[in-house]
Structure formats: structure tokens, C-alpha cells
Amino acid sequence: MIKRISSGGEFEAKIGYCRAVVAGGFVHVAGTVGQGDDVVAQCQSALDTISAALAEAGAGFADVVRVNYYLPDRADFEPCWPLLAQTFGDAPPAATMIECGLIDAKFRIEIEVTALAPG
């Protein structure tokens, strides 16, 4: 069984994706950007969106097994570290950070996660 979770964002229909898919024992959350004036605010906003998708799937950050971070400037990653350490706490996932272009230059970070689905 596959469950699709939409956040209602305008680009989901335009591009043809959904915020998260629950399948095969996992919750796959799409790459998520956030709003804000700086990278830390955008990181928090993205995490809030991800948290809502995970909650709708019955999961949370403690269930995350993999996280990928995408940033146009790797120097922007370090200011996010305290927030990320607080978010994942005692259940840190495997992680990768990639420096790359994002869909719009105003975005400083994009985050995608994979979590264990509730059993």
C-alpha cells in the first residue's frame, strides 16, 4: 500500500510530486525548502514542514534514518548545526550534505529525509 501526503503547496501540482510518500516500510519526504531571511530561519521553516509531513504519516524526527542537506553555499551549513543537533537529539540519522544549485536563488537550504514508517 502507498500513502501520499500533500502539504498543499502550489508546486506539488505544478511539478507533479507530493510532500511525502509512505511505502515499503518507510516515509520518504521530498526535498523541502523553507521561508525566511537567512539560512537558519529557512532551515527551521523546512524542518517545520517536514515535521508536519512526518506527523501525518505517524512518524517523527526520532524515526528518521537518513537526511540529505542541499545548499548552494557549503559555508551556510555550519550556522544550522545547532538547530539540526537539537532537532535530531539522541536519534541522529545518517546524513549527507551536498553543495549544489537549488530551484530558486532565494533558497539557502533544502532538506529531504527518509524515516521508518510506523509498524
C-alpha positions as CSV (number, residue, x, y, z in Angstrom):
1,M,0.0,0.0,0.0
2,I,1.2,3.5,-0.8
3,K,0.0,6.6,1.0
4,R,0.7,10.0,-0.5
5,I,0.8,13.1,1.8
6,S,0.4,16.6,0.4
7,S,1.3,19.8,2.1
8,G,-1.0,21.8,-0.2
9,G,2.0,23.7,-1.7
10,E,1.4,25.2,-5.1
11,F,4.3,23.5,-6.7
12,E,3.2,20.0,-5.9
13,A,0.5,20.1,-8.6
14,K,2.7,22.2,-11.0
15,I,5.7,19.9,-10.8
16,G,3.9,16.6,-10.1
17,Y,5.1,15.5,-6.7
18,C,3.8,15.2,-3.1
19,R,5.4,16.2,0.1
20,A,5.8,12.6,1.3
21,V,5.1,9.0,0.3
22,V,4.7,6.2,2.8
23,A,5.7,2.9,1.1
24,G,7.7,-0.2,1.8
25,G,8.0,0.5,5.5
26,F,9.4,4.0,5.0
27,V,8.3,7.6,4.9
28,H,10.1,9.4,2.1
29,V,9.8,13.2,2.5
30,A,10.6,15.2,-0.6
31,G,13.3,17.9,-0.6
32,T,11.9,20.7,1.4
33,V,12.9,24.4,1.4
34,G,11.7,27.0,3.9
35,Q,10.9,30.6,4.1
36,G,13.0,33.2,6.0
37,D,15.6,35.9,5.7
38,D,18.6,33.8,6.5
39,V,19.7,30.1,6.3
40,V,18.8,29.3,9.9
41,A,15.3,30.7,9.5
42,Q,14.9,28.7,6.3
43,C,16.2,25.6,7.9
44,Q,13.7,25.9,10.8
45,S,10.9,26.5,8.4
46,A,11.8,23.5,6.3
47,L,12.1,21.3,9.4
48,D,8.6,22.5,10.5
49,T,7.2,21.4,7.1
50,I,9.0,18.1,7.3
51,S,7.7,17.6,10.9
52,A,4.1,18.1,9.8
53,A,4.6,15.5,6.9
54,L,6.2,13.0,9.3
55,A,3.4,13.5,11.9
56,E,0.7,12.9,9.2
57,A,2.5,9.6,8.5
58,G,2.5,8.8,12.2
59,A,6.3,9.3,12.5
60,G,8.7,11.9,13.9
61,F,12.3,13.0,13.8
62,A,13.3,10.1,16.1
63,D,12.2,7.8,13.2
64,V,14.4,9.5,10.6
65,V,17.2,7.1,9.3
66,R,18.6,9.3,6.5
67,V,18.8,13.0,5.9
68,N,20.2,14.9,2.9
69,Y,21.1,18.6,3.0
70,Y,21.4,20.6,-0.2
71,L,23.0,24.1,0.0
72,P,24.2,26.4,-2.7
73,D,27.0,27.6,-0.4
74,R,28.5,25.0,2.0
75,A,29.6,27.8,4.3
76,D,25.8,28.3,5.2
77,F,25.7,24.8,6.7
78,E,27.6,25.4,9.9
79,P,25.1,28.0,11.2
80,C,22.4,25.3,11.0
81,W,24.3,22.7,13.0
82,P,22.9,23.7,16.5
83,L,19.3,23.6,15.2
84,L,19.9,20.2,13.4
85,A,21.5,18.7,16.5
86,Q,18.6,19.9,18.6
87,T,16.1,18.5,16.1
88,F,17.6,15.0,15.9
89,G,18.7,14.9,19.5
90,D,19.6,11.4,20.7
91,A,18.5,9.7,17.4
92,P,20.8,11.2,14.8
93,P,20.3,9.8,11.3
94,A,22.9,9.0,8.6
95,A,23.5,12.3,6.8
96,T,24.9,13.8,3.7
97,M,25.5,17.5,2.7
98,I,25.8,18.4,-0.9
99,E,26.7,21.8,-2.3
100,C,24.5,22.5,-5.4
101,G,22.2,24.9,-7.1
102,L,18.6,25.0,-5.8
103,I,15.4,25.8,-7.7
104,D,15.5,29.5,-6.8
105,A,18.4,31.6,-5.7
106,K,16.5,32.9,-2.7
107,F,16.6,29.4,-1.1
108,R,19.7,28.7,1.1
109,I,19.0,25.1,2.2
110,E,16.8,22.2,1.1
111,I,16.3,19.1,3.3
112,E,15.0,15.7,2.5
113,V,14.5,12.8,4.9
114,T,13.7,9.1,5.0
115,A,12.1,7.7,8.1
116,L,10.8,4.4,9.3
117,A,7.1,4.2,8.9
118,P,5.1,3.2,11.9
119,G,4.5,-0.5,12.1
